[in-house]
Amino acid sequence: MNTPLRVAATLSLAVLLGGGGYWAGTNDLGTQLGLQLVKPALATPDASMTVPTGAIIYYRHPDGQPRFSATPKNTEDGRPFIPVHASEDVSFATAPLKPIDAAATAASSDPTSAKGKLLYYRNPMGLPDTSKVPKKDSMGMDYIPVFEGDQGDASTVKVSLGKLQRTGVKTAIAEMAGISRKIQVPGTVALDERLVSVISMRTDSFVDDVANVTTGDRIRKGQNLFNFYSKDIAAAASEYAAGRNDGRGSADAGSALRLKNLGVPQEAIDTIARTHQVPTSIGYVAPRDGIILERAATTGMMAKPGDVLFRIADISKIWVMADVPEYDLASVHSGAEVNVTVRSLPGRTFKGVVDLIYPQVDMQTRTTKVRIELRNPDGLLLANMYADVEIEAGAQKPVVAVPNSAIIDTGDRQVVFIDKGDGKFEPKDVKLGVRGEDRTEITKGVAAGDRVVVAANFLLDAESNLNSALSAMTQEETKP
């Protein structure tokens, strides 16, 4: 056979064998004949996949659906879920899982690795929902893994930039500043005890010719009040006048001192020294300007030693007794400025200062008396008037202060959130000092220069409490 004929015969045989092989393959001829045909090993990606290593961390749906289980499980049609080892990559795609480097996976699954031990997966939107296995939320967002090293303080809150803008979180700087506020309390006008004079006799005396003054009248210093006669005073006055007549100057001091001890006014002693005569009756003059609070003197009466004949008060200075609650005492100090108004004088404000804080608390009202000293040159303020008192209180020296809105006071504890940057906020238990109109002193927990949250901090507190609760639950679940 010549060469062309051999080539044509060979091609025909190849086509016949190829077509027969295709027909046998499509009709499963080997199976029908009971033969086991060896399929050629094709170079597919599955052939190069490494063998999974590590512990089984969860089970996934055999069809690649985003359904997982922490324990062995079957699908609705009875097929088992596929175990996923630690070396396999976690993917929510429908394609088969890709292999990853076994050494890197083992390092990441090692509890001593940089990321730490995988604890759970949390909701990406901060909702109170966690999962032990990978999961997606209703919007298709992957749950965020939380590692043992990443959780930090369970109460710390981390908020994204977009969420910060939506919630309206605002911050301010804690700084050294003075704290001031006004304490408004009721008060009562009272007389200055130091400016009240009581007029009485020191020896038996007869009262003559009482001046035409009554209770409530205003009098001037040196104004005559009454005349009196006393046997003891007359004897001492005669001795003093005789000594002056004899020119015994040294003896005069003893007689004059006796007259003073018997209550004779200095004006009467000077008159005896000048005239060298003892008057029948001696006049008693007012020792100070003021008003007569009490008149007991009557013409012709006999006054015993110690009997009150007149009581006079100088009202050029007055007191206001304010009742300050016990919890405000720490904010009040001596010398603080005070504004006083009385209801009978609308539009008038009297300025004074805190003169004394009484060292006791009333058992019934739990208040303390605070004495305020006022000038009253016109005599408009009268004893026992009701007054409205406004005391300037607070810390005199600069202290660490934050805006009042930065403090969350639950009654049991006071909390301030510190801005740590990158959307992280840490709650700090603080101790409070003086509260002002817009700022509060912080004695412990916050330093000057710290950035504190002043708006939407209640939302951060709610999320912080939630994180703490979830962390506690997770720790209980992960205990062996």
Order of alpha helices (4+ residues) and beta strands (2+ residues): alpha-alpha-alpha-beta-beta-beta-alpha-beta-beta-beta-beta-alpha-beta-beta-beta-beta-beta-beta-alpha-alpha-alpha-beta-beta-beta-beta-beta-beta-beta-beta-beta-beta-beta-beta-beta-beta-beta-alpha
